[in-house]
């Protein structure tokens, strides 16, 4: 799912192409995309784009009559800038937002169509905001207070949109490795130095990735929006060496998500139990890096 850095770069490219321009029409290829009835989508036609705003992981397009078109890309939704009235013939194409000079096309890979479009009046826009703290706009005291309001694992706290805004599975792995903190450490157990370290890592990693993605796109519309990037240190790097210490990156899998971490940098050498494998192996589940290395050396198949 596109997160704060990806959405920031999407928005900047959209502002360059759409700000001040008049939306002619919205063509839909999916009857399930639009999730609201009032206001009607036709109230957006012939109106000028005056603002593009992020609401959590949603992108809101504000028009000059107070109507907002709010897109949630979910996991597989992606945006593209194409020629005027671009074809929607592909199965992955959900909608096109047509302007005289080009079309913003929404696509979604896979059979499950989860991306959504809400048409909202200005007074109702707040109802889509889950309430997470904007980490790039807050100070350390507010960050620490929000982090400790509830006692969750750090992975859960960082990715809960009601706690922090815009951070998801991918960048939370990068943040926690940079901070040297375990993904399963409890938020209320952190001391002041650890909270400060996490705060710095959040801002540094998000700024780092926004800058990288800006340089990658240049003047073009973002063409590669993915949760798995070669430059990432932890996310998607299971079995590869940690760039900080060389220890193999490990993972915890739960449902469709996985958490990647370095056991030496983040958990004091302890391997966290992967739910599926630990149920299978029971007492044979290795507890430390040393145990894992010994077993791997004895049995190359492990």
Residue, then its C-alpha position, 0 to 999 in steps of 0.5 A: x500500500x502506498x505510504x506517506x513518501x509515495x503519496x507525497x510524490x504522487x501529490x506533487x506530480x498531480x499538483x504540477x499537472x492538475x492545479x488550476x485545471x478544469x476536470x471535464x469528466x470521470x470515466x469509470x470502468x468499475x461499478x464498485x469504485x464509487x462508495x458515496x451517493x451524495x454529492x453526485x459525481x457529476x457535481x465535480x464536472x466543469x470544476x477547477x482543481x484548487x487543492x490536493x491534500x493527503x488524509x492519512x493514506x488517501x489523496x483528496x482532490x479539492x474543487x472550486x465548488x467545495x467538492x472533494x474527490x477522495x481516492x484510497x489506493x489500498x494495496x494494489x491501486x496505482x495512479x498514472x498520467x496519460x494522454x487525454x481521454x486515455x483508453x480504459x480497455x485494460x481490466x486493471x483500469x478502474x477510472x480516468x479523471x479527464x482534463x483537456x491536456x491529459x487524464x489521471x488514470x487509476x489502475x488496480x492489479x489483482x482480482x480483488x478491487x479494493x481501491x475506492x473513490x468518495x465524493x465529499x462536501x467540504x464539511x464532511x471531509x473530516x469523517x475520512x480522517x482516522x485521526x493519526x498524528x502527522x509525524x512530520x509536523x509534530x514535536x518530540x513531546x507530542x510524538x511521545x504522548x501519542x506513542x504511549x497513549x496505548x500499550x501496543x507493539x511498536x510495529x502496531x503503533x507505527x502502522x495504526x492510522x489512528x495513532x500515526x498518519x501515513x506509515x505502513x508496513x514497509x517504512x515501519x520496518x525501515x524506521x525500526x531498524x534505523x532506531x535499533x528497536x524491536x518491532x515487538x517492544x511495547x510502546x509504554x515500556x520505552x524510556x525517554x532516550x528510546x522514544x527520542x531515537x524512534x522519533x528521530x528515525x521516523x522523521x529521518x527515514x520518511x524524509x530520506x525516502x521522500x527525497x529519494x522518490x522525488x529524485x527518481x521521478x524527476x519531472x515525470x509522473x511516478x512510474x514505480x510505486x512499490x513496497x519493495x525497493x533495492x535500497x531498503x535495508x530491512x523490508x523485503x530483505x529476509x535472508x539478506x545481510x543487514x547493511x549495518x552489521x551483516x546479520x541475516x534479516x529475519x521475519x515474522x509472518x502474520x496473515x498477508x503481512x510480514x515484519x522484517x528485522x535484524x536480530x542483532x541490531x534490534x532484538x539483542x540477538x533473539x529470534x522472534x517467533x514466526x507464527x507459522x514456522x514456530x507452530x510447525x517446529x515447536x521446540x525446534x524453533x531456534x531462539x538466537x542467531x547462534x542457534x539459527x547459524x548452527x542449524x543452518x550449517x548442519x542442514x543447508x536446507x533450513 
